[in-house]
């Protein structure tokens, strides 16, 4: 987290809605950075279209394997109480130490890959 703490990315315009399965960058919570995003990426597990007007611009979509994503979160957040969810500012300031301590069941993604020749399939929405 320290290596990226002062790095920000200019916000993209919102061209897609934050629907289930879309990936988005989180806007920077620090007011001094204005209209910038952080390096924090999240997967929309539900329709979060209310985030569109807040500048959360999706940049990708999970086209296959959403059931795997769902299985990662099944034990971490048994209810939708906002007080039981991780605090983005604490994630930013404390990093994985905060997550590992307060959310020991949380899964971590340790790698990804981009398929350059991925055969596009019709959307299953």
BELFEN-V366835 format. One record per residue. N is the residue number from 1. RES is the residue in one letter. SS is DSSP state (a for helix, b for strand, c for the rest). PSI is psi in whole degrees, -180 to 180 (none if undefined). Layout:
BEGIN
N&RES&SS&PSI + N&RES&SS&PSI
END
This chain:
BEGIN
1&X&c&-38 + 2&X&a&-40 + 3&X&a&-28 + 4&X&a&4 + 5&X&c&-32 + 6&X&c&6 + 7&X&c&133 + 8&X&c&162 + 9&X&b&132 + 10&X&b&142 + 11&X&c&140 + 12&X&c&154 + 13&X&c&150 + 14&X&c&112 + 15&X&c&-19 + 16&X&c&159 + 17&X&c&154 + 18&X&c&71 + 19&X&c&167 + 20&X&c&131 + 21&X&c&-5 + 22&X&b&146 + 23&X&b&139 + 24&X&b&154 + 25&X&b&144 + 26&X&b&137 + 27&X&b&150 + 28&X&c&127 + 29&X&c&-9 + 30&X&c&121 + 31&X&a&-28 + 32&X&a&-15 + 33&X&a&-2 + 34&X&c&-131 + 35&X&c&66 + 36&X&b&161 + 37&X&b&162 + 38&X&b&-175 + 39&X&b&7 + 40&X&b&124 + 41&X&b&142 + 42&X&b&158 + 43&X&b&128 + 44&X&c&114 + 45&X&c&-17 + 46&X&c&176 + 47&X&c&115 + 48&X&c&41 + 49&X&a&-20 + 50&X&a&-19 + 51&X&a&-17 + 52&X&a&-47 + 53&X&a&-12 + 54&X&a&3 + 55&X&c&11 + 56&X&c&104 + 57&X&c&110 + 58&X&b&141 + 59&X&b&-5 + 60&X&b&170 + 61&X&b&138 + 62&X&c&118 + 63&X&c&-15 + 64&X&c&136 + 65&X&c&19 + 66&X&a&-28 + 67&X&a&-30 + 68&X&a&-43 + 69&X&a&-46 + 70&X&a&-40 + 71&X&a&-23 + 72&X&a&-28 + 73&X&a&-3 + 74&X&c&-37 + 75&X&c&-11 + 76&X&c&-43 + 77&X&c&81 + 78&X&c&-18 + 79&X&c&172 + 80&X&c&18 + 81&X&c&119 + 82&X&a&-25 + 83&X&a&-15 + 84&X&a&-4 + 85&X&c&155 + 86&X&c&145 + 87&X&c&117 + 88&X&a&-37 + 89&X&a&-37 + 90&X&a&-35 + 91&X&a&-45 + 92&X&a&-46 + 93&X&a&-31 + 94&X&a&-16 + 95&X&c&-151 + 96&X&a&-28 + 97&X&a&-44 + 98&X&a&-48 + 99&X&a&-44 + 100&X&a&-33 + 101&X&a&-49 + 102&X&a&-19 + 103&X&c&66 + 104&X&c&-20 + 105&X&c&-5 + 106&X&c&135 + 107&X&c&150 + 108&X&c&138 + 109&X&c&123 + 110&X&c&-1 + 111&X&c&155 + 112&X&c&173 + 113&X&c&153 + 114&X&c&126 + 115&X&c&107 + 116&X&c&-32 + 117&X&c&34 + 118&X&c&131 + 119&X&c&113 + 120&X&c&132 + 121&X&c&157 + 122&X&c&142 + 123&X&c&139 + 124&X&c&35 + 125&X&c&none
END
